[in-house]
Amino acid sequence: MARQETLAHSGVRVDKWLWAARFYKTRSLATDAVEAGHVHLNGQRPKPAREIKAGDLLRVHTEHGEFEVKVTGLSDKRGPAEAARALYEETPESIEKRERVAEADRLAPRFEHPQVKGRPTKKFRRQMNQFERG
């Protein structure tokens, strides 16, 4: 309990918190994402060592989508997924936006040939060229 109280008063580094909240698999990936500008803290680009506090608003862009979350808890230790979800609360606008993007991605046409895996064969390339010419 003493550890949680000291965290509540001092804050936690952004990169550690992103790692503990399971937005990134490793702490070095979290640090790289912050440095690359994929994380915004209260509308500004922070440095990885910037401390966050409960109530801060984070916008995080990961390979799984873009999240806008409000920090509700602090931790510099990575724990189970349920504990990680307790560290933040996603905004309703963020949830709706991610659902819209997922739906648009699901409905987007896929131009994949079922028999082609990887690089096309010479025969398939000739067929594509013939099709393109008309």
C-alpha positions as CSV (number, residue, x, y, z in Angstrom):
1,M,0.0,0.0,0.0
2,A,2.8,2.4,0.8
3,R,4.1,1.9,-2.8
4,Q,0.8,3.0,-4.3
5,E,0.6,6.1,-2.1
6,T,4.0,7.2,-3.2
7,L,3.1,6.7,-6.9
8,A,-0.1,8.7,-6.5
9,H,1.9,11.7,-5.2
10,S,5.0,11.5,-7.5
11,G,3.6,10.3,-10.8
12,V,5.0,7.7,-13.2
13,R,7.1,8.0,-16.4
14,V,5.0,7.9,-19.5
15,D,6.9,5.0,-21.1
16,K,6.7,2.9,-17.9
17,W,3.0,3.6,-17.6
18,L,2.3,2.7,-21.3
19,W,4.2,-0.6,-20.8
20,A,2.4,-1.3,-17.5
21,A,-1.0,-0.5,-19.1
22,R,-0.1,-3.0,-21.8
23,F,-0.3,-0.6,-24.8
24,Y,3.2,-1.8,-25.8
25,K,4.8,-5.2,-25.3
26,T,8.2,-3.9,-24.1
27,R,9.3,-0.7,-22.4
28,S,11.7,0.1,-25.2
29,L,8.8,-0.1,-27.7
30,A,6.9,2.3,-25.5
31,T,9.9,4.7,-25.4
32,D,10.3,4.5,-29.1
33,A,6.6,5.3,-29.7
34,V,6.8,8.3,-27.4
35,E,9.9,9.6,-29.1
36,A,8.3,9.0,-32.6
37,G,5.3,11.2,-31.6
38,H,2.7,8.3,-31.4
39,V,1.7,9.4,-27.9
40,H,0.2,12.8,-26.9
41,L,-0.2,13.9,-23.2
42,N,-2.9,16.5,-22.7
43,G,-2.5,17.5,-26.4
44,Q,1.3,17.8,-26.4
45,R,4.1,15.5,-27.3
46,P,5.9,14.4,-24.2
47,K,9.4,13.0,-23.7
48,P,9.6,9.4,-22.4
49,A,10.6,10.5,-18.9
50,R,7.7,12.9,-18.5
51,E,5.6,12.0,-15.4
52,I,1.9,11.5,-15.7
53,K,-0.7,11.8,-13.0
54,A,-4.2,10.5,-12.5
55,G,-6.6,12.5,-14.6
56,D,-4.3,13.2,-17.5
57,L,-5.6,12.6,-21.0
58,L,-3.4,10.4,-23.3
59,R,-3.8,9.8,-27.0
60,V,-1.9,6.6,-28.0
61,H,-1.4,5.3,-31.5
62,T,-0.6,1.6,-31.6
63,E,-0.7,-1.1,-34.3
64,H,-4.1,-2.1,-32.9
65,G,-5.6,1.4,-33.3
66,E,-5.7,4.8,-31.8
67,F,-6.8,5.1,-28.2
68,E,-7.8,8.2,-26.3
69,V,-7.7,7.4,-22.6
70,K,-8.0,9.1,-19.2
71,V,-5.4,8.0,-16.7
72,T,-7.3,6.6,-13.6
73,G,-4.4,4.8,-11.9
74,L,-0.6,4.7,-11.8
75,S,1.7,1.8,-11.9
76,D,5.3,1.2,-13.0
77,K,4.9,-2.6,-12.7
78,R,3.4,-4.7,-15.4
79,G,0.7,-7.0,-14.1
80,P,-2.2,-9.0,-15.4
81,A,-4.5,-7.6,-18.1
82,E,-7.3,-6.8,-15.7
83,A,-5.0,-4.8,-13.5
84,A,-3.8,-3.0,-16.6
85,R,-7.3,-2.1,-17.7
86,A,-7.9,-0.6,-14.3
87,L,-5.2,2.0,-15.0
88,Y,-7.2,3.9,-17.6
89,E,-10.7,4.6,-18.9
90,E,-11.2,4.9,-22.7
91,T,-13.3,7.8,-23.8
92,P,-16.6,7.0,-25.6
93,E,-15.5,9.0,-28.7
94,S,-12.4,6.8,-28.9
95,I,-14.4,3.6,-28.6
96,E,-16.8,4.7,-31.3
97,K,-14.0,5.8,-33.6
98,R,-12.2,2.5,-33.3
99,E,-15.4,0.6,-34.0
100,R,-16.0,2.7,-37.1
101,V,-12.5,2.1,-38.4
102,A,-12.8,-1.7,-37.7
103,E,-16.1,-1.8,-39.5
104,A,-14.7,0.1,-42.5
105,D,-11.7,-2.2,-42.6
106,R,-13.9,-5.3,-42.5
107,L,-16.1,-4.0,-45.3
108,A,-13.1,-2.9,-47.5
109,P,-12.6,-5.0,-50.6
110,R,-9.8,-7.5,-50.6
111,F,-7.9,-8.0,-53.8
112,E,-6.3,-11.3,-53.1
113,H,-6.3,-14.2,-55.4
114,P,-7.0,-17.4,-53.4
115,Q,-4.4,-19.5,-55.3
116,V,-1.6,-16.9,-55.0
117,K,0.5,-16.8,-51.9
118,G,3.5,-14.4,-52.0
119,R,5.0,-13.4,-55.2
120,P,3.0,-14.2,-58.4
121,T,4.2,-16.8,-60.8
122,K,5.1,-16.1,-64.3
123,K,1.9,-17.6,-65.6
124,F,-0.3,-15.5,-63.2
125,R,1.6,-12.3,-64.0
126,R,0.9,-12.9,-67.7
127,Q,-2.8,-13.4,-66.9
128,M,-2.8,-10.1,-64.9
129,N,-1.1,-8.3,-67.8
130,Q,-3.6,-9.7,-70.3
131,F,-6.5,-8.7,-68.1
132,E,-5.2,-5.1,-67.7
133,R,-4.7,-4.7,-71.4
134,G,-8.3,-5.7,-72.0
